[in-house]
Structure formats: structure tokens, C-alpha cells
Amino acid sequence: MSVVIAQTAVVDPRAQLGNGVRIGHFSVIGPHAKIGDGTLIEEHVVITGHSSIGEDNHIFQGTVIGAHPQDTSYKDSPTKVVIGDNNVFREHCTVNRATEKEDGVTEIGHDNYFMAGTHVAHDCKVGDRIVIANNGMLGGHVRVGNDVTIAGGVGVSHFASVGQLSFVSAMSRVLHDVPPYTIVDGQPTKPRAVNTIGLKRHGYTTEDIAVLTQAFKLLYRARVGVDKAREIVYSQGPIRPVIKHLFDCVDRSCNGRHGRGQDQRSKKAA
């Protein structure tokens, strides 16, 4: 399939466009952009900086990908945005390139759906099959696991992590890490329940759901503490991968500042 570029679009000749790429009116594609096969770019889209976009993405009107990070320390270095396949970016999404503070890449995986006004800040790492509803905002250095749903108007603080198969309720303020497999809401968010429906939809067994529910009650209802909860759960049967992953994530969060595992406390000098 040939590339189709609207007459009013501006595409730098150095940009790399795959087969079947379509670019709508008044869109601007910069010289370092790389766009994979079958990607559809609607009107008034800007793709700038060192942005690599995979195959069969659909980018709606007004979206800006690869612009400078909103970080005053940024010095115009050639950091990147890397986006996988089969993603949908609805109207007026923004994905900022990275700073120099990590690996220099803002990264988005595959099969994600970003609704209107979603913001993905610098240095974020976003997994696969994620839905972020209208006006969801990810601060810098945020991590989002696979199969997460973030409802409308949610703000996620910088350095926070949102665990896989979690659900963040609308208008929530995420200041701490979100444990995997849980439903959270509030300002700030608190764990409310195990994401039972999401687990069933993704094929998790009744045994997985039962052990996660037990751990959730111990951690967030009885509040027996992480070590005691782990001891109780581990003593009652085989250690299922889901429960080990949950406790590993909780441990990491507890070791970070403000409940954010990425924001590790500095070790005191011996």
C-alpha cells in the first residue's frame, strides 16, 4: 500500500513512513519521526522529536507526540518516544519525550486506548492493553502495568506505579503506588477491593482470586502488617505467582518514599 499524505500536511522528507501510512490535513511530521505500516494520522496532529511509532496505530485530531518534556532541567538533548502497535490516541492526547534522568525513553506498549485529553509525561513506561479515560494524567516517571484501567480525570503523581490489572476509579488522586489486582479510589486513593471482574475476564483461576482476596483482607482490612500477612498466606498452601507478585510490589512500595517504590530512600552511610 502506498503512503497517502494530505495536500496541506507538512512532512519532512527525512521522516520514515511505512507502507499504508495516511496523514491528514494540517498535520506536521518532523525529520526524526519513524511511523510504522498502516498507521492512520488524522488532521492537526504533530509528531516531533525522535519519535518511533509502530504499526496500525490510530492517532486522532490535535494529538502531539514527542514534544519537549515539561521539565525545567531539560537541555534539548535527543531523548525519545517509543510507541508500539495497535494503539489508539483520541483527540488532543500528549506524549512527551523523555528527560536525561533515566534511559532517555518515554515508552508505550501495544493495544492501548487513550481517550481524549490523556497526558503521558516524560520518562513514563506504559505497558499493554491499558485504557485511560478522558483527561487522565500521568506524571513524570510513572509506571503502568499491563491490563490496567484508569477512569476519567485521574491524576497519577510522578514516580508512582500502577500495578497490573488494577482499576483506578474516576477523579482519583494517585499519590502512592497502586497494588496490582486491586480497585482503588479516593483523594488520595486507597485500596477498596480486589479487581475480581478484571481477573475473571483475563482468565485467572478461582484459586488465584481467593488467595488475593485473603491477602487483601489481611493487608487492608485487618491491617496485620505486610510480614504477618505474607506469613499467614504463604503457610496455607502453594505460593501462587499472583500472590508473590502482590507482596513483591507491596514490599517495593514500602521501601520507597511516600509509598512510591521508584522513589527509593537513600541509604545512610555506614
C-alpha positions as CSV (number, residue, x, y, z in Angstrom):
1,M,0.0,0.0,0.0
2,S,1.2,3.5,-0.8
3,V,1.6,6.4,1.7
4,V,-1.2,8.9,1.5
5,I,-0.4,12.5,2.6
6,A,-3.0,15.2,2.5
7,Q,-2.1,18.2,0.5
8,T,-1.9,20.6,3.4
9,A,0.2,18.3,5.7
10,V,3.8,19.1,6.3
11,V,6.1,16.0,6.3
12,D,9.8,16.4,6.5
13,P,11.5,14.4,3.7
14,R,13.7,12.7,6.2
15,A,10.8,11.2,8.2
16,Q,10.5,7.4,7.8
17,L,7.0,6.4,6.8
18,G,5.9,2.7,6.5
19,N,3.6,1.2,4.0
20,G,0.0,2.3,4.1
21,V,0.6,5.3,6.4
22,R,-2.1,8.0,6.0
23,I,-1.6,11.6,7.2
24,G,-4.4,14.0,7.4
25,H,-4.7,17.7,6.6
26,F,-2.6,20.2,8.5
27,S,-0.6,17.6,10.4
28,V,3.2,18.1,10.9
29,I,5.7,15.3,10.9
30,G,9.2,16.1,11.9
31,P,12.5,14.9,10.5
32,H,13.3,12.3,13.1
33,A,9.9,10.6,13.1
34,K,9.5,7.0,12.3
35,I,6.0,5.8,11.6
36,G,5.1,2.1,11.1
37,D,3.0,0.4,8.5
38,G,-0.7,1.0,8.5
39,T,-0.8,3.9,11.0
40,L,-3.5,6.5,10.4
41,I,-2.8,10.1,11.5
42,E,-5.8,12.3,11.4
43,E,-5.9,16.1,11.0
44,H,-3.9,18.7,13.0
45,V,-1.5,16.1,14.6
46,V,2.1,16.9,15.4
47,I,4.8,14.3,15.7
48,T,8.1,15.8,16.5
49,G,11.4,14.9,18.1
50,H,12.9,11.4,18.0
51,S,9.5,9.6,17.9
52,S,9.2,6.0,16.8
53,I,5.6,4.8,16.3
54,G,4.8,1.2,15.5
55,E,2.2,-0.4,13.1
56,D,-1.6,0.1,12.9
57,N,-1.9,2.9,15.3
58,H,-4.7,5.4,15.0
59,I,-3.9,9.0,16.1
60,F,-6.8,11.4,16.3
61,Q,-7.0,15.2,15.8
62,G,-4.9,17.5,17.9
63,T,-2.6,14.9,19.4
64,V,1.0,15.9,20.0
65,I,3.7,13.2,20.3
66,G,7.4,13.8,21.0
67,A,7.4,17.4,22.2
68,H,9.8,18.6,24.9
69,P,9.2,17.3,28.4
70,Q,7.6,19.7,30.9
71,D,10.7,19.7,33.0
72,T,12.7,22.9,33.5
73,S,16.0,20.9,33.7
74,Y,15.7,19.6,30.2
75,K,18.5,20.7,27.9
76,D,17.2,19.9,24.4
77,S,19.0,16.5,24.2
78,P,17.8,13.9,21.7
79,T,15.7,11.9,24.0
80,K,12.9,9.7,22.6
81,V,9.4,8.5,22.5
82,V,8.8,4.8,21.5
83,I,5.3,3.6,20.9
84,G,4.3,0.0,19.9
85,D,1.5,-1.3,17.7
86,N,-2.3,-1.1,17.6
87,N,-2.7,1.9,19.9
88,V,-5.5,4.5,19.7
89,F,-4.8,8.1,20.7
90,R,-8.1,10.0,20.8
91,E,-8.3,13.8,20.4
92,H,-5.7,16.1,22.0
93,C,-3.5,13.5,23.7
94,T,0.0,14.5,24.6
95,V,3.0,12.2,24.9
96,N,6.2,14.0,25.9
97,R,9.7,12.8,25.1
98,A,12.0,11.8,28.0
99,T,14.4,13.7,30.1
100,E,18.1,12.7,30.6
101,K,17.3,11.4,34.1
102,E,16.7,7.7,33.2
103,D,17.2,5.9,30.0
104,G,16.1,8.8,27.8
105,V,12.9,7.0,26.5
106,T,9.2,7.6,27.1
107,E,7.7,4.2,26.2
108,I,4.2,3.0,25.4
109,G,3.5,-0.7,24.6
110,H,0.8,-2.3,22.4
111,D,-3.0,-2.4,22.2
112,N,-3.7,0.6,24.4
113,Y,-6.6,3.0,24.2
114,F,-6.0,6.6,25.3
115,M,-9.2,8.7,25.4
116,A,-9.4,12.4,24.7
117,G,-7.0,14.7,26.6
118,T,-4.8,12.0,28.0
119,H,-1.4,13.2,29.0
120,V,1.7,10.8,29.2
121,A,4.6,12.8,30.7
122,H,8.3,12.4,30.3
123,D,10.0,9.1,31.2
124,C,6.8,7.1,31.6
125,K,6.7,3.4,30.9
126,V,3.3,2.2,29.9
127,G,2.5,-1.4,29.2
128,D,0.0,-3.2,27.1
129,R,-3.9,-3.3,26.9
130,I,-4.4,-0.3,29.0
131,V,-7.4,2.0,28.9
132,I,-7.0,5.6,30.2
133,A,-10.3,7.6,30.0
134,N,-10.7,11.3,29.2
135,N,-8.3,13.7,30.8
136,G,-6.2,11.1,32.6
137,M,-2.8,12.4,33.5
138,L,0.4,10.5,34.1
139,G,3.1,12.5,35.8
140,G,6.8,12.1,35.0
141,H,8.5,8.7,35.5
142,V,5.1,6.9,36.1
143,R,5.0,3.1,35.5
144,V,1.7,1.5,34.4
145,G,1.5,-2.3,34.2
146,N,-0.5,-4.4,31.7
147,D,-4.3,-4.6,31.6
148,V,-4.9,-1.5,33.8
149,T,-8.0,0.7,33.6
150,I,-7.7,4.3,34.6
151,A,-11.0,6.1,34.7
152,G,-11.7,9.7,33.7
153,G,-10.0,12.7,35.3
154,V,-7.4,10.7,37.3
155,G,-4.1,12.3,38.2
156,V,-1.1,10.0,38.8
157,S,1.8,11.5,40.8
158,H,5.3,11.5,39.4
159,F,7.3,8.3,40.2
160,A,4.1,6.3,41.2
161,S,3.5,2.9,39.8
162,V,0.1,1.4,38.8
163,G,0.1,-2.3,39.2
164,Q,-1.1,-4.7,36.5
165,L,-4.8,-5.5,36.3
166,S,-5.7,-2.7,38.7
167,F,-8.6,-0.3,38.3
168,V,-8.4,3.4,39.3
169,S,-11.8,5.0,39.8
170,A,-12.7,8.3,38.2
171,M,-11.4,11.6,39.6
172,S,-9.0,9.8,41.9
173,R,-5.7,11.3,43.0
174,V,-2.9,8.7,42.9
175,L,-0.1,9.8,45.2
176,H,1.2,6.3,46.1
177,D,1.8,3.1,44.2
178,V,-1.4,1.2,43.2
179,P,-1.1,-2.5,44.2
180,P,-1.7,-5.0,41.4
181,Y,-5.1,-6.7,41.0
182,T,-6.9,-4.1,43.2
183,I,-9.5,-1.4,42.8
184,V,-8.6,2.0,44.2
185,D,-10.3,5.3,44.6
186,G,-10.2,8.5,46.6
187,Q,-8.2,11.6,47.1
188,P,-5.7,10.3,47.8
189,T,-6.5,6.8,46.6
190,K,-7.0,3.8,48.9
191,P,-7.4,0.2,48.0
192,R,-11.0,-0.8,48.2
193,A,-11.3,-4.3,46.8
194,V,-9.7,-7.0,44.7
195,N,-10.4,-6.4,40.9
196,T,-12.4,-9.7,40.7
197,I,-14.2,-8.9,37.5
198,G,-10.9,-8.0,35.7
199,L,-9.2,-11.1,37.0
200,K,-12.1,-13.3,35.7
201,R,-12.1,-11.6,32.3
202,H,-8.4,-12.3,32.0
203,G,-8.7,-16.0,32.8
204,Y,-7.3,-16.0,36.4
205,T,-8.4,-19.1,38.4
206,T,-10.8,-19.1,41.4
207,E,-7.8,-20.1,43.5
208,D,-5.9,-17.0,42.4
209,I,-8.8,-14.8,43.2
210,A,-9.3,-16.5,46.6
211,V,-5.7,-16.1,47.7
212,L,-5.6,-12.5,46.5
213,T,-8.8,-11.7,48.4
214,Q,-7.4,-13.3,51.6
215,A,-4.2,-11.2,51.3
216,F,-6.2,-8.0,50.6
217,K,-8.3,-8.5,53.8
218,L,-5.2,-9.1,55.9
219,L,-3.3,-6.1,54.4
220,Y,-6.1,-3.5,54.1
221,R,-8.9,-4.6,56.4
222,A,-7.3,-6.4,59.4
223,R,-4.0,-4.4,58.8
224,V,-1.9,-7.1,60.3
225,G,1.2,-5.8,58.5
226,V,3.0,-7.0,55.4
227,D,5.2,-9.6,57.1
228,K,2.4,-11.1,59.1
229,A,0.1,-11.2,56.1
230,R,2.7,-12.9,54.0
231,E,3.4,-15.4,56.7
232,I,-0.3,-16.3,57.0
233,V,-0.9,-16.6,53.3
234,Y,2.3,-18.5,52.5
235,S,1.7,-21.0,55.3
236,Q,-1.7,-22.1,53.9
237,G,-0.7,-23.7,50.6
238,P,1.5,-23.4,47.5
239,I,2.8,-19.9,46.8
240,R,0.9,-18.8,43.7
241,P,2.7,-16.4,41.3
242,V,-0.1,-13.8,41.7
243,I,0.4,-13.6,45.5
244,K,4.1,-13.5,45.2
245,H,3.8,-10.6,42.7
246,L,1.4,-8.7,45.0
247,F,3.7,-9.0,48.0
248,D,6.8,-8.1,46.0
249,C,5.1,-4.9,44.8
250,V,3.9,-4.0,48.3
251,D,7.5,-4.5,49.6
252,R,8.9,-2.2,46.9
253,S,6.3,0.4,47.7
254,C,7.1,0.3,51.4
255,N,10.8,0.7,50.7
256,G,10.2,3.9,48.7
257,R,9.5,7.4,49.9
258,H,5.8,8.4,50.2
259,G,4.7,4.9,49.2
260,R,6.3,5.1,45.7
261,G,8.7,2.3,45.1
262,Q,10.6,4.0,42.4
263,D,11.5,6.9,44.7
264,Q,13.9,4.9,46.8
265,R,15.1,6.2,50.1
266,S,18.9,6.9,50.0
267,K,20.8,4.5,52.2
268,K,22.6,6.0,55.1
269,A,26.4,5.9,55.1
270,A,27.8,3.2,57.3
